Amino acid sequence: MSEEGWTLMRPLVFDFADDAEALKQESEYMFGYKYLVCPVLEAGISTMRVYLPVNEGGWEDFRTGEVLEGGRYHDVPVSLEDIPVFVRI
């Protein structure tokens, strides 16, 4: 990856430039090619609305294994121990 000039952590615009909703996301980022990280920035919440960019195979919730559709928002559980991380399928 770095040999090709890509950064390890990068904004969604790098990978999903054609997804207008992905471009609006200010805190979500890609970690490498496969992992979408959604930091929790609000104290005391138990669910968080995350956007999963358009991706043909969908996204797998790293914590639960559940496969979610891309190109839409999802409400996912969060806690001090778990932040939302999704794997590009």
C-alpha positions in Angstrom: 0.0 0.0 0.0 2.6 2.6 1.0 4.7 1.4 -1.9 1.9 2.6 -4.2 1.6 6.0 -2.5 -1.4 5.3 -0.3 -1.7 6.3 3.3 -2.7 3.7 5.9 -5.4 5.9 7.4 -7.4 8.1 5.0 -10.7 9.9 4.6 -13.5 8.2 2.7 -13.1 10.5 -0.3 -9.9 8.6 -1.2 -11.8 5.3 -1.7 -15.3 6.4 -2.4 -15.0 9.6 -4.5 -18.2 8.8 -6.4 -20.4 8.3 -3.3 -21.8 11.8 -2.5 -22.9 10.7 1.0 -19.5 9.3 1.8 -18.0 12.7 1.1 -20.1 14.2 3.9 -18.6 12.0 6.6 -16.2 14.0 8.8 -15.0 11.4 11.3 -15.2 8.0 9.6 -12.0 6.8 7.9 -10.5 3.9 6.1 -7.7 1.9 7.8 -6.0 0.2 5.0 -8.1 -1.0 2.1 -10.5 -3.2 4.1 -11.4 -1.5 7.4 -13.9 1.3 7.9 -13.5 2.9 11.4 -16.3 5.0 12.9 -14.9 6.8 16.0 -17.4 7.6 18.8 -17.2 11.3 19.4 -20.2 11.8 21.7 -20.3 10.8 25.4 -22.9 8.6 26.9 -24.5 7.2 23.7 -25.4 3.5 23.3 -26.1 3.6 19.5 -24.6 5.6 16.7 -25.7 6.3 13.2 -22.9 5.3 10.7 -22.8 5.6 6.9 -21.4 2.6 5.0 -20.3 3.7 1.5 -21.5 2.0 -1.6 -19.7 -1.3 -1.9 -20.8 -4.2 -4.1 -20.2 -6.9 -1.5 -21.5 -4.9 1.4 -19.7 -4.5 4.8 -19.2 -7.0 7.6 -19.5 -5.7 11.2 -16.1 -6.6 12.7 -17.6 -7.2 16.1 -20.7 -9.3 15.2 -20.0 -10.7 11.7 -23.3 -9.3 10.5 -23.3 -8.3 6.9 -24.7 -4.8 6.2 -25.6 -3.1 2.9 -23.5 -0.3 1.7 -24.9 3.0 0.4 -27.0 3.7 3.4 -27.0 4.7 7.1 -27.2 2.1 9.9 -27.8 2.5 13.6 -25.2 0.4 15.5 -24.6 -0.2 19.2 -21.5 1.4 20.8 -19.9 1.3 24.2 -16.7 2.3 25.9 -15.2 -1.1 24.9 -16.5 -1.3 21.3 -16.3 1.2 18.5 -17.9 0.4 15.1 -15.4 -1.1 12.6 -16.6 -2.6 9.4 -14.8 -4.9 6.9 -15.1 -4.3 3.2 -16.4 -7.6 1.6 
